[in-house]
Structure formats: C-alpha cells, structure tokens
C-alpha cells in the first residue's frame, strides 16, 4: 500500500507531521478529517522536486492552486491570518512562493488588509479576480468561503487548460514532424539527386528544376530565412504590444476559418466561468469588468466591458447584440440557453 507524508492542523492551530498508509491521498484526507484534523499538505512518500524548472522565478499555477487550497483549509480550521501565513511560509515548496508569502505576512502584520497585501503582487501571481474575491470575502466576513471558491475556480481552470492542451498537442506534433521532414528532404536528400541528374546530362522537367532550385536556395541562404523569421517574430511582438495591434491581431484570429471558432469558444468558456465565480462572491458592479480582464483576447474583453451587469436579462440582451458572442450563446449549455432565450 502506498505511503503518504502529511501535515495537518488542529482546532487550536497546532501543526503535526506524520506518515500514513492509504490507497490514495483522498483517503488520507478523509482519515485526518475524521480525527478532527485539517489536512494542509499530503504528498507521496519519497516524492522529490524536479531537477530543473522551466518556469524560472515565476509562480506556477499549480503552486498558486496549492497555496489557495492550504490557506482555505487553515481558515476553515479557525486559524488567524498571520498564523496561517506563517505556516504557509514554512510549507512553501519554492523560494519564489516563500518570498511572496513572507511579503504578505509582513504587509498583514504592518496593518494592511489581505487584499491590499495581494494587490502588491498584481498581476502575477494574483490576478484581479483573485484580489477582488478576497476583498469581497473580507467585507462580508466569509474569507474562508471566498478562498474555497477561488480554489475550486483555479482547479477548474487548470483542468480546462489541460484539456485544451491535450486536444491541440497531437496536431501540433504532426505539424512539427511534417515540417522537419520537409526541411530534411530539401536540405539533405534532394541535393544528392541533384548530383545524379547533373551526371546524367539529360533534360530535367520544369517541376524538378523548381524543386532543385528551392533546395539549393535553402542550402546556401538558410541564414537569411532565419533572420527573416526572427525579425518577423520580433516585429509581431512589438506590434501586438500596442492596444491597436493587439486588437487587430485578435480580430484576425477570431475570424480565422478553423482556429477562430476554437478561440471564440475557449474565451467564452473562460469568461463565463470567471463571471459565474464573481457573481457568487462579489458585487455585480465589478463582476463583468473583472471577468473581461480574464479574457486572453482583447476583442471579447472589449465587448464584455460594454455589457450591463445589473441583471441577467439586461446582460443576456447585451450579449446577444454582439455578433461575435451570439453564436456562443446559442451553443452554450442548457441553463444559459434557458436564461438568455427566455428574455
């Protein structure tokens, strides 16, 4: 049976460490909760950190999710904010996360509210949605509920991103393999045939001549192509960094024949999930603006900022007036179709 290492807290805020045999991590959590303990961290015994990380000094979404879940658990156990942050500082898996938690603890002990402390680290790793939900929880006295909803939201978003990546990874790999095969043929295989055709001293068909010319150009001037590609990427980065360029690029992506529909549905799902979380935890006056900031494409975000969040009927009517969102609203789940269609 697998062995798990756990860290839990009791009702007085005291933390304990231990080892437990269980079929999975969920069984460890259920057993600890049955014994009146609040599990903070449960990991398989012998699990090691990776030798290197591609994320550098950035906080990964997995670390942010773990931090939110642990903080919600400590609040549900009745621990004060400074004591919970002290425990999280000791449990931080990476130096970057530990530094952020230490800064949050200093700000809270200095008299700032938790939302104000989080705002110092905006937009990364704490987004506007994260800060606004914490602020709403502070004002309503239900911070543990807001943190738990945030954890559920981050978990659903991580699952959604993994599903999208899994769906796109296969065609991306096929495209890269195909492009690599074409480059290999043009630079290594076809030049050998060029030598054979030259030794035959016979007339070569026009398509073969064009293919040999392209192959020779790639062999001699490949560095020119690399410079053009790098220059194009740099120019694209500079252009999309401006609001006008970003809006034009997003408009072109959304109008693309195949990828436009995929991008539109992805942005609609992200916007609807964020809006639903904000409507449950915060005031409606900030819900639509905060949800629009979660959209990666600026065109749907601009449209959503013009939507009225005063009531579901006015919001749905405003959404239907936008041509880009009408199709997604008609293809959305049954509840959204019933809400929007009955108005």
C-alpha positions as CSV (number, residue, x, y, z in Angstrom):
1,X,0.0,0.0,0.0
2,X,1.4,3.5,-0.8
3,X,2.8,5.6,2.0
4,X,1.9,9.3,2.3
5,X,3.5,12.1,4.3
6,X,1.0,14.6,5.6
7,X,1.0,17.9,7.5
8,X,-2.2,18.9,9.4
9,X,-3.5,21.4,11.9
10,X,-5.9,21.0,14.8
11,X,-8.5,23.4,16.1
12,X,-6.0,25.2,18.2
13,X,-3.8,25.9,15.2
14,X,-1.0,23.5,16.2
15,X,0.5,21.6,13.2
16,X,1.5,18.0,13.2
17,X,3.5,15.9,10.8
18,X,3.2,12.2,10.1
19,X,3.2,9.3,7.8
20,X,0.2,7.2,6.9
21,X,-0.5,4.1,4.7
22,X,-3.5,4.7,2.5
23,X,-4.8,3.7,-1.0
24,X,-4.6,7.3,-2.2
25,X,-4.3,10.9,-1.0
26,X,-8.1,11.3,-0.7
27,X,-8.2,8.5,1.9
28,X,-5.5,10.3,3.9
29,X,-7.6,13.5,3.9
30,X,-10.7,11.7,4.9
31,X,-9.0,9.9,7.8
32,X,-7.5,13.1,9.1
33,X,-10.8,14.9,8.9
34,X,-12.4,12.1,10.8
35,X,-9.8,12.6,13.6
36,X,-10.7,16.3,13.8
37,X,-7.6,17.4,11.9
38,X,-7.4,19.8,9.0
39,X,-5.1,18.5,6.3
40,X,-2.7,21.1,4.9
41,X,-0.4,19.0,2.7
42,X,-0.5,15.4,1.6
43,X,2.3,14.1,-0.7
44,X,3.5,10.6,-1.6
45,X,6.5,9.4,0.5
46,X,9.8,9.9,-1.4
47,X,8.4,12.5,-3.9
48,X,11.2,14.7,-5.0
49,X,11.3,18.1,-6.6
50,X,12.3,18.3,-10.2
51,X,16.0,18.8,-11.0
52,X,15.2,21.9,-13.1
53,X,12.2,24.1,-13.7
54,X,11.3,25.7,-17.0
55,X,9.2,28.4,-15.2
56,X,12.2,30.2,-13.7
57,X,11.2,32.6,-11.0
58,X,7.6,32.7,-12.0
59,X,4.9,31.1,-9.7
60,X,3.3,28.2,-11.5
61,X,-0.5,27.9,-11.5
62,X,-0.1,24.6,-9.7
63,X,1.7,26.3,-6.8
64,X,-0.9,29.1,-6.7
65,X,-3.7,26.4,-6.5
66,X,-1.9,24.6,-3.7
67,X,-1.3,27.8,-1.8
68,X,-5.0,28.8,-2.1
69,X,-6.2,25.4,-1.0
70,X,-3.9,25.3,2.0
71,X,-4.9,28.8,3.0
72,X,-8.6,28.0,2.8
73,X,-8.1,24.9,4.9
74,X,-6.3,26.8,7.6
75,X,-9.0,29.5,7.7
76,X,-11.7,26.8,7.9
77,X,-9.7,25.4,10.9
78,X,-10.1,28.8,12.7
79,X,-6.6,30.0,12.4
80,X,-5.9,33.7,12.3
81,X,-4.4,35.2,9.1
82,X,-0.9,35.8,10.4
83,X,-0.7,32.3,11.9
84,X,-1.9,30.8,8.6
85,X,0.6,32.7,6.6
86,X,3.4,31.7,9.0
87,X,2.5,28.0,8.4
88,X,2.4,28.5,4.6
89,X,5.8,30.2,4.7
90,X,7.2,27.1,6.3
91,X,5.5,24.8,3.7
92,X,6.4,26.9,0.6
93,X,7.8,24.5,-2.0
94,X,9.8,27.1,-3.9
95,X,11.9,30.1,-2.9
96,X,9.7,32.4,-5.0
97,X,6.5,31.3,-3.3
98,X,8.2,31.6,0.1
99,X,9.3,35.2,-0.7
100,X,5.7,36.1,-1.7
101,X,4.2,34.6,1.4
102,X,6.8,36.4,3.6
103,X,5.9,39.7,2.0
104,X,2.2,39.0,2.5
105,X,2.9,38.3,6.2
106,X,4.9,41.5,6.6
107,X,2.2,43.6,5.0
108,X,-0.5,42.0,7.1
109,X,1.4,42.5,10.3
110,X,2.1,46.1,9.2
111,X,-1.7,46.8,9.3
112,X,-2.7,46.2,5.7
113,X,-5.6,44.1,4.7
114,X,-5.1,40.8,3.0
115,X,-6.5,42.1,-0.3
116,X,-4.2,45.1,-0.1
117,X,-1.2,42.8,0.5
118,X,-2.2,40.7,-2.5
119,X,-2.5,43.8,-4.7
120,X,1.2,44.4,-4.3
121,X,1.8,41.2,-6.4
122,X,-0.7,42.1,-9.2
123,X,-0.9,40.8,-12.0
124,X,1.4,37.9,-11.2
125,X,0.7,35.7,-9.5
126,X,-2.5,37.2,-8.1
127,X,-5.0,38.4,-10.8
128,X,-7.7,41.0,-10.4
129,X,-10.2,38.2,-10.0
130,X,-8.2,36.8,-7.1
131,X,-7.9,40.2,-5.3
132,X,-11.5,41.2,-5.8
133,X,-12.8,37.9,-4.5
134,X,-10.6,38.2,-1.4
135,X,-11.7,41.8,-0.9
136,X,-15.4,40.7,-1.2
137,X,-14.8,37.9,1.3
138,X,-13.2,40.3,3.8
139,X,-16.1,42.8,3.6
140,X,-18.6,40.0,4.0
141,X,-16.8,38.2,6.8
142,X,-16.6,35.0,4.7
143,X,-13.0,34.9,3.7
144,X,-12.7,31.2,4.0
145,X,-15.7,30.7,1.7
146,X,-14.1,33.1,-0.9
147,X,-10.8,31.2,-0.7
148,X,-12.5,27.9,-1.2
149,X,-14.4,29.2,-4.2
150,X,-11.1,30.5,-5.6
151,X,-9.5,27.1,-5.1
152,X,-12.4,25.5,-7.0
153,X,-12.1,28.1,-9.7
154,X,-8.4,27.6,-10.1
155,X,-8.8,23.8,-10.2
156,X,-11.5,24.0,-12.9
157,X,-9.3,26.4,-14.9
158,X,-6.3,24.1,-14.7
159,X,-8.4,21.2,-15.8
160,X,-9.8,23.2,-18.7
161,X,-6.3,24.3,-19.8
162,X,-5.0,20.7,-19.7
163,X,-8.0,19.6,-21.8
164,X,-7.3,22.3,-24.4
165,X,-3.6,21.5,-24.5
166,X,-4.3,17.8,-24.8
167,X,-6.6,18.4,-27.7
168,X,-4.0,20.6,-29.5
169,X,-0.8,18.7,-28.8
170,X,-1.4,15.9,-31.4
171,X,-1.9,18.2,-34.4
172,X,0.9,20.4,-33.3
173,X,3.3,17.4,-33.1
174,X,2.2,16.2,-36.5
175,X,2.8,19.7,-38.0
176,X,6.3,19.9,-36.5
177,X,7.2,16.4,-37.6
178,X,5.9,17.2,-41.1
179,X,7.8,20.5,-41.3
180,X,11.0,18.8,-40.1
181,X,10.7,16.0,-42.7
182,X,10.2,18.6,-45.5
183,X,13.3,20.5,-44.3
184,X,15.3,17.3,-44.1
185,X,14.3,16.3,-47.7
186,X,15.1,19.7,-49.1
187,X,18.5,20.1,-47.5
188,X,19.9,16.5,-47.4
189,X,18.0,14.2,-49.8
190,X,17.3,16.3,-52.8
191,X,20.8,17.7,-53.2
192,X,22.0,14.1,-53.7
193,X,19.5,13.7,-56.5
194,X,20.8,16.9,-58.0
195,X,24.2,15.4,-58.3
196,X,22.8,12.3,-60.0
197,X,20.8,14.4,-62.5
198,X,23.9,16.5,-63.3
199,X,25.9,13.4,-64.1
200,X,23.2,12.1,-66.5
201,X,23.4,15.2,-68.7
202,X,19.7,14.9,-69.6
203,X,16.9,17.4,-69.8
204,X,15.1,17.8,-66.4
205,X,11.4,18.6,-66.2
206,X,10.4,22.0,-65.1
207,X,8.8,20.9,-61.7
208,X,12.1,19.1,-60.9
209,X,14.1,22.2,-61.8
210,X,12.0,24.3,-59.5
211,X,12.4,21.8,-56.7
212,X,16.2,21.7,-57.1
213,X,16.4,25.5,-57.2
214,X,14.4,25.7,-53.9
215,X,16.7,23.1,-52.4
216,X,19.8,25.0,-53.4
217,X,18.5,28.2,-52.1
218,X,17.7,26.7,-48.7
219,X,21.3,25.2,-48.6
220,X,23.0,28.5,-49.4
221,X,20.8,31.1,-47.9
222,X,19.3,29.4,-44.9
223,X,20.6,32.1,-42.6
224,X,18.6,34.7,-44.5
225,X,15.4,32.7,-43.7
226,X,16.4,32.6,-40.0
227,X,16.9,36.3,-39.9
228,X,13.6,36.9,-41.6
229,X,11.8,34.6,-39.2
230,X,13.4,36.2,-36.1
231,X,12.7,39.7,-37.5
232,X,9.1,38.8,-38.2
233,X,8.6,37.4,-34.7
234,X,10.2,40.5,-33.1
235,X,8.0,42.8,-35.3
236,X,4.9,40.8,-34.3
237,X,5.8,41.1,-30.6
238,X,6.3,44.9,-30.9
239,X,3.1,45.3,-32.9
240,X,0.9,43.2,-30.6
241,X,2.3,45.0,-27.5
242,X,0.3,48.1,-28.6
243,X,-3.5,48.2,-28.0
244,X,-4.3,48.7,-31.6
245,X,-2.1,46.0,-32.8
246,X,-3.4,43.5,-30.2
247,X,-7.0,44.3,-31.1
248,X,-6.3,43.8,-34.9
249,X,-4.4,40.5,-34.2
250,X,-7.2,39.2,-32.0
251,X,-9.8,40.2,-34.6
252,X,-7.9,38.3,-37.3
253,X,-7.6,35.2,-35.0
254,X,-11.3,35.2,-34.3
255,X,-12.1,35.5,-38.0
256,X,-9.9,32.6,-39.0
257,X,-11.8,29.7,-40.6
258,X,-10.9,26.9,-38.2
259,X,-9.0,28.4,-35.3
260,X,-11.4,31.3,-34.9
261,X,-14.2,29.2,-33.7
262,X,-12.0,27.3,-31.3
263,X,-10.5,30.6,-29.9
264,X,-14.0,32.1,-29.5
265,X,-15.4,29.1,-27.6
266,X,-12.3,29.0,-25.3
267,X,-12.6,32.7,-24.5
268,X,-16.3,32.4,-23.9
269,X,-15.8,29.5,-21.5
270,X,-13.1,31.4,-19.6
271,X,-15.3,34.5,-19.4
272,X,-18.4,32.6,-18.3
273,X,-16.5,30.7,-15.6
274,X,-14.9,33.8,-14.3
275,X,-18.2,35.8,-14.4
276,X,-20.0,33.0,-12.5
277,X,-17.4,32.9,-9.8
278,X,-17.5,36.7,-9.4
279,X,-21.4,36.8,-9.3
280,X,-21.3,34.3,-6.4
281,X,-18.7,36.0,-4.4
282,X,-18.6,39.7,-5.3
283,X,-20.8,42.7,-6.2
284,X,-22.3,42.7,-9.7
285,X,-20.9,46.1,-10.5
286,X,-17.4,44.6,-10.6
287,X,-18.3,41.1,-11.9
288,X,-18.3,41.9,-15.7
289,X,-15.2,44.1,-15.6
290,X,-13.2,41.5,-13.7
291,X,-14.4,38.7,-16.0
292,X,-13.5,40.7,-19.1
293,X,-9.9,41.1,-17.7
294,X,-9.6,37.3,-17.6
295,X,-10.1,37.0,-21.4
296,X,-6.9,36.5,-23.3
297,X,-8.3,38.1,-26.5
298,X,-8.9,41.8,-26.3
299,X,-11.9,41.8,-28.7
300,X,-14.2,39.6,-26.5
301,X,-12.9,41.6,-23.5
302,X,-13.9,44.9,-25.0
303,X,-17.3,43.6,-25.8
304,X,-17.9,42.2,-22.4
305,X,-16.9,45.5,-20.8
306,X,-19.9,47.1,-22.6
307,X,-22.3,44.5,-21.1
308,X,-24.6,45.7,-18.4
309,X,-24.2,43.6,-15.2
310,X,-27.3,45.0,-13.4
311,X,-29.4,41.9,-14.1
312,X,-29.3,38.6,-16.1
313,X,-31.9,39.8,-18.6
314,X,-30.0,43.0,-19.5
315,X,-26.7,41.2,-19.6
316,X,-28.0,38.5,-21.9
317,X,-29.7,41.1,-24.1
318,X,-26.4,42.9,-24.3
319,X,-24.5,39.7,-25.1
320,X,-27.0,38.9,-27.9
321,X,-26.5,42.3,-29.5
322,X,-22.8,41.4,-30.0
323,X,-22.4,39.5,-33.2
324,X,-19.3,37.7,-32.0
325,X,-21.0,36.3,-28.9
326,X,-24.4,35.4,-30.4
327,X,-23.3,32.1,-31.8
328,X,-21.6,31.0,-28.5
329,X,-24.7,32.0,-26.5
330,X,-26.9,29.9,-28.8
331,X,-24.5,26.9,-28.4
332,X,-24.0,27.3,-24.6
333,X,-25.3,24.8,-22.0
334,X,-29.0,24.4,-21.3
335,X,-29.1,26.7,-18.4
336,X,-27.5,29.6,-20.3
337,X,-29.8,29.0,-23.3
338,X,-32.8,28.9,-21.0
339,X,-31.7,32.1,-19.3
340,X,-30.9,34.0,-22.4
341,X,-33.6,32.5,-24.6
342,X,-36.5,33.3,-22.3
343,X,-35.7,37.0,-22.2
